[in-house]
Amino acid sequence: MEKFKPEQLQFSDMAISHFSKILEKELGKKSIRIGIRKAGCSGYEYFFNYEEAHNDDDTIINYDDCTFLIDSKSFEFLKGSKVDYTEDGFNKGIQFHNPNATAVCGCGESFKIDSKESSDTKNTSQIKKK
């Protein structure tokens, strides 16, 4: 059983296998950037990009043949999360298990985080963190 690491971003074996296969096909691309941006009906969404170089404020995570880059702001929202890859019939894809998310939209594409930035507004989530 893996030990939970609240200050890190973790990846399942299935996710690492998935990302390794993708990077093999993308010649010249050495890393995958994972981050969050404001979007969607709940406030934020996850994104992925290929990268050839890292930025000075990036957290760099290496798993097997994969290098992941996360900017400092996104990393604050992603700490303690686990990235997984699932296949369920016709549905395949990356899933984030993010303990920092306080709400997820109905379609599952966006999420809400109660941060200092979002707590300054009048909208607050009624969903409690576990």
Order of alpha helices (4+ residues) and beta strands (2+ residues): beta-alpha-beta-beta-beta-beta-alpha-beta-beta-beta-beta-alpha
